[in-house]
Amino acid sequence: MLLSEIHKSTKEKFDAFNIQTSEIDSRAIIKKILDLSDKDFIIDVKISLSNKESEYLSKVVSQRLSGKPLSRIFGSKEFFSMKFDINEFVLDPRPESEILVEKALDLIQKNNLKSILELGVGSGCIIAAILNNSIGTKAVGIDISEQAIMTAKSNLIKNEIKNFDLVLGDWGSCLDMTFDIIVSNPPYIKSNDIKYLAKNVKDHDPLISLDGGNDGLDCYRVIANQSASLIKDKGYTLVEIGHDQAEGVEKIFENNNFLLTNKVKDYSKLDRVLIFVKKKIKK
Ligand SMILES: C[S@@+](CC[C@H](N)C(=O)[O-])C[C@H]1O[C@@H](n2cnc3c(N)ncnc32)[C@H](O)[C@@H]1O
């Protein structure tokens, strides 16, 4: 069978179930199972699938058809050109969070920032991407989930990241130091809306990484309040937000002596990252 035929028949199975990412998914599955590169898809080679490969392909396709994301099937996800293991204890890293990383890196470079705090590290993708792409920086990452901390630690080590400290804690309450920059992608879904989330999210991402309380803003209240004492004067706090939360989150940070300096939109033109600077208190 030609590679293009395997790809076509796999894609058609996904199309029949209205899976929007049928092309990408089919290609990713075949690449993974047959250990092929993107280049291999340019030349249409003949492939003879072994029984084992055929069975594996059918199994993966049916798992995907049941709504399981590919990252959960294969247990890994690419983020900022790095590979991260994921499991039931951590959020599946989202492409939108790369915007948070890019903006943090801009600020780190322009202002020569050195010390970073991430609140809610999950798989460790954000802290790893920042440390991997900045020079002379060091970071502390916090999570309330012990399994998330273990996953993040293993991911940072596998990606050969140094200069980090991962701490089990309730946001920054356990810290007695200050940072140049704080980043966070906290849980921000309204508790009552979780049941309406897509199956691939509500059935697979841990509740603790999604649930932002009654109005979705609970974590921002704690983070803004703690940031006020965890950040140096003129330091920056960057938070990822839900598409309709900019106004609410801005008010919370303003009440904690922060000024909004930038509101960044994502690829769908929705508000995604807010950047705050801590106001210098006049003496
Ligand atoms: C939306 S996930 C983000 C994970 C990761 N930073 C990412 O972007 O993929 C939020 C993370 O915050 C953690 N978290 C929830 N409540 C927390 C708390 N009170 N203190 C510290 N971390 C918390 C969750 O365990 C989860 O890993």
The ligand as a Tripos MOL2 file, in Angstrom:
@<TRIPOS>MOLECULE
LIG
   27    29     1     0     0
SMALL
NO_CHARGES

@<TRIPOS>ATOM
      1 C1         -4.1470   25.6790   33.6080 C.3       1 LIG1
      2 S1         -2.9450   24.6530   34.3800 S.3       1 LIG1
      3 C2         -1.4490   25.2900   33.6530 C.3       1 LIG1
      4 C3         -0.3420   24.2950   33.6090 C.3       1 LIG1
      5 C4          0.8720   24.7300   32.7590 C.3       1 LIG1
      6 N1          1.4560   25.9360   33.2770 N.3       1 LIG1
      7 C5          0.4630   24.9290   31.3090 C.2       1 LIG1
      8 O1          0.2460   26.0900   30.9130 O.co2     1 LIG1
      9 O2          0.3060   23.9370   30.5830 O.co2     1 LIG1
     10 C6         -2.9340   25.3350   36.0120 C.3       1 LIG1
     11 C7         -2.0090   24.6520   36.9990 C.3       1 LIG1
     12 O3         -2.1900   25.3070   38.2700 O.3       1 LIG1
     13 C8         -2.1160   24.3280   39.2890 C.3       1 LIG1
     14 N2         -2.8340   24.8410   40.4790 N.ar      1 LIG1
     15 C9         -4.1670   24.8580   40.7140 C.ar      1 LIG1
     16 N3         -4.4150   25.3990   41.9280 N.ar      1 LIG1
     17 C10        -3.2080   25.7250   42.4490 C.ar      1 LIG1
     18 C11        -2.8100   26.3160   43.6950 C.ar      1 LIG1
     19 N4         -3.6930   26.6610   44.6250 N.pl3     1 LIG1
     20 N5         -1.4800   26.5130   43.9000 N.ar      1 LIG1
     21 C12        -0.5620   26.1370   42.9570 C.ar      1 LIG1
     22 N6         -0.8870   25.5770   41.7870 N.ar      1 LIG1
     23 C13        -2.1990   25.3710   41.5300 C.ar      1 LIG1
     24 C14        -2.7500   23.0850   38.6830 C.3       1 LIG1
     25 O4         -2.3410   21.9180   39.3590 O.3       1 LIG1
     26 C15        -2.2610   23.1810   37.2380 C.3       1 LIG1
     27 O5         -1.0680   22.4560   37.0640 O.3       1 LIG1
@<TRIPOS>BOND
     1     1     2 1
     2     2     3 1
     3     2    10 1
     4     3     4 1
     5     4     5 1
     6     5     6 1
     7     5     7 1
     8     7     8 2
     9     7     9 1
    10    10    11 1
    11    11    12 1
    12    11    26 1
    13    12    13 1
    14    13    14 1
    15    13    24 1
    16    14    15 ar
    17    14    23 ar
    18    15    16 ar
    19    16    17 ar
    20    17    18 ar
    21    17    23 ar
    22    18    19 1
    23    18    20 ar
    24    20    21 ar
    25    21    22 ar
    26    22    23 ar
    27    24    25 1
    28    24    26 1
    29    26    27 1
@<TRIPOS>SUBSTRUCTURE
     1 LIG1         1 GROUP 0 **** ****
